[in-house]
Amino acid sequence: MPTRVEFDFHTRATPEQVVELLTDFSPDRPKRWPALSERWYEVYDVGVSSADVREGQERPTLWAREKYDWSTAGTVTWTVTESSDLAPGSFVKLTATASPDGGSDVHGTWERDAKTLKARAILMLMTVAGRKVFSNYFRKVYDDLADQRQP
């Protein structure tokens, strides 16, 4: 049974910056996203509004090949096609809308299903701490981006 965590956060980054950072599949991606490991990062294909990418993390060790889709304005969804521990079809979706202060209000949906005992333990932890963990992580990454882009 999938674990679903919904979360919201505000960032100084614009909706365009939110999408741009999620869809930057350059060699710098693991540096821009601190939780990503360079060891697992591999880009297979990047199109106009989609990408096929393998990403992972070191603690706990976990990787997933995911199909990214940003064909809907302001929204990026990435869906597992193959993984060490996650079931295919598991996904994450972020939707950014402009806020009056020039930043973005972002709604996220993190829905993952486990295929290993290790992943089940991670998903159980995310049911308790996921909303805070995801909100804080994404907000920090995006606010850092916004700060770097200011004159």
C-alpha positions as CSV (number, residue, x, y, z in Angstrom):
1,M,0.0,0.0,0.0
2,P,1.5,3.4,-1.0
3,T,2.5,6.0,1.6
4,R,1.2,9.5,0.7
5,V,2.5,12.7,2.2
6,E,1.2,16.1,1.1
7,F,3.0,19.2,2.1
8,D,3.1,22.9,1.3
9,F,5.7,25.6,1.6
10,H,6.5,29.1,0.5
11,T,9.7,30.1,-1.3
12,R,11.3,33.3,-2.6
13,A,11.9,31.4,-5.9
14,T,9.5,32.1,-8.7
15,P,7.4,29.3,-10.2
16,E,9.7,29.4,-13.2
17,Q,12.7,28.9,-11.0
18,V,11.0,26.0,-9.2
19,V,10.4,24.2,-12.5
20,E,13.9,25.1,-13.8
21,L,15.7,23.7,-10.9
22,L,13.7,20.4,-10.9
23,T,14.3,20.0,-14.7
24,D,18.0,20.9,-14.7
25,F,19.6,17.6,-15.6
26,S,23.1,19.0,-16.1
27,P,26.2,17.5,-14.4
28,D,25.7,20.1,-11.6
29,R,22.3,18.6,-10.5
30,P,23.7,16.6,-7.5
31,K,25.4,19.8,-6.3
32,R,22.2,21.8,-6.6
33,W,20.2,19.1,-4.7
34,P,22.2,18.2,-1.6
35,A,20.4,14.9,-0.9
36,L,21.4,13.5,-4.3
37,S,24.4,11.3,-4.8
38,E,26.8,11.8,-7.7
39,R,27.3,8.0,-7.7
40,W,23.8,7.2,-8.7
41,Y,23.1,10.1,-11.0
42,E,22.7,9.2,-14.7
43,V,20.7,10.9,-17.4
44,Y,19.4,8.6,-20.1
45,D,17.2,11.0,-22.1
46,V,16.0,14.6,-21.9
47,G,13.2,15.9,-24.1
48,V,11.2,19.1,-24.4
49,S,9.0,18.3,-21.4
50,S,10.2,15.0,-20.1
51,A,13.4,13.2,-18.9
52,D,14.5,9.7,-18.0
53,V,17.0,9.9,-15.2
54,R,18.5,7.7,-12.4
55,E,19.0,9.4,-9.1
56,G,19.8,8.2,-5.6
57,Q,21.0,9.0,-2.2
58,E,23.7,7.5,0.2
59,R,21.9,7.5,3.5
60,P,20.0,5.3,3.4
61,T,21.3,3.9,0.1
62,L,18.5,4.1,-2.4
63,W,18.2,4.7,-6.1
64,A,15.4,5.1,-8.6
65,R,15.2,5.5,-12.3
66,E,12.4,8.0,-12.8
67,K,10.4,9.6,-15.6
68,Y,10.2,13.3,-15.2
69,D,7.3,15.2,-16.8
70,W,6.8,19.0,-16.8
71,S,4.2,19.2,-19.6
72,T,1.8,21.0,-17.3
73,A,2.8,24.6,-16.6
74,G,4.1,25.1,-13.0
75,T,4.1,21.3,-12.3
76,V,6.8,18.7,-12.3
77,T,6.0,15.0,-11.6
78,W,8.6,12.3,-11.4
79,T,7.5,8.6,-11.4
80,V,9.6,5.5,-10.6
81,T,10.1,3.2,-13.5
82,E,12.8,1.0,-11.8
83,S,14.3,1.1,-8.3
84,S,16.4,-0.7,-5.7
85,D,13.6,-0.4,-3.1
86,L,10.6,1.5,-4.5
87,A,7.8,0.1,-6.5
88,P,7.3,1.3,-10.1
89,G,4.5,3.9,-10.3
90,S,5.6,5.6,-7.0
91,F,5.8,9.4,-7.6
92,V,6.5,12.9,-6.4
93,K,4.7,16.0,-7.8
94,L,5.4,19.6,-7.1
95,T,3.1,22.4,-8.3
96,A,4.2,26.1,-7.9
97,T,1.9,29.1,-8.2
98,A,3.0,32.7,-8.1
99,S,2.5,34.5,-4.7
100,P,2.0,38.2,-4.3
101,D,5.5,38.7,-2.9
102,G,7.1,37.5,-6.2
103,G,7.9,34.0,-4.8
104,S,5.9,30.8,-5.0
105,D,3.5,28.8,-3.0
106,V,4.3,25.2,-3.6
107,H,2.1,22.1,-3.0
108,G,3.8,18.7,-3.0
109,T,2.6,15.2,-3.1
110,W,5.0,12.4,-2.2
111,E,3.5,9.0,-2.9
112,R,5.9,6.0,-2.7
113,D,5.3,2.3,-2.4
114,A,7.9,-0.1,-1.0
115,K,9.2,-3.3,-2.5
116,T,11.7,-4.0,0.3
117,L,11.8,-4.1,4.0
118,K,14.2,-1.2,4.1
119,A,11.8,0.9,2.0
120,R,8.9,0.0,4.3
121,A,10.8,1.3,7.3
122,I,11.6,4.6,5.4
123,L,8.0,5.0,4.4
124,M,6.8,4.4,7.9
125,L,9.2,7.2,9.1
126,M,7.9,9.5,6.4
127,T,4.3,9.1,7.6
128,V,5.4,10.7,10.8
129,A,8.1,13.2,9.7
130,G,7.6,13.6,6.0
131,R,5.6,16.8,5.8
132,K,8.2,18.7,7.9
133,V,11.2,17.0,6.2
134,F,10.0,17.7,2.7
135,S,8.8,21.2,3.3
136,N,12.0,22.2,5.0
137,Y,14.3,20.6,2.4
138,F,12.6,22.0,-0.7
139,R,12.2,25.4,0.9
140,K,15.9,25.6,1.7
141,V,17.0,24.5,-1.8
142,Y,14.7,27.0,-3.5
143,D,15.4,29.9,-1.2
144,D,19.1,29.3,-1.7
145,L,18.5,29.4,-5.5
146,A,16.5,32.6,-5.2
147,D,19.2,34.2,-3.0
148,Q,21.9,33.3,-5.6
149,R,20.0,34.9,-8.4
150,Q,19.5,38.2,-6.7
151,P,21.8,41.1,-7.7
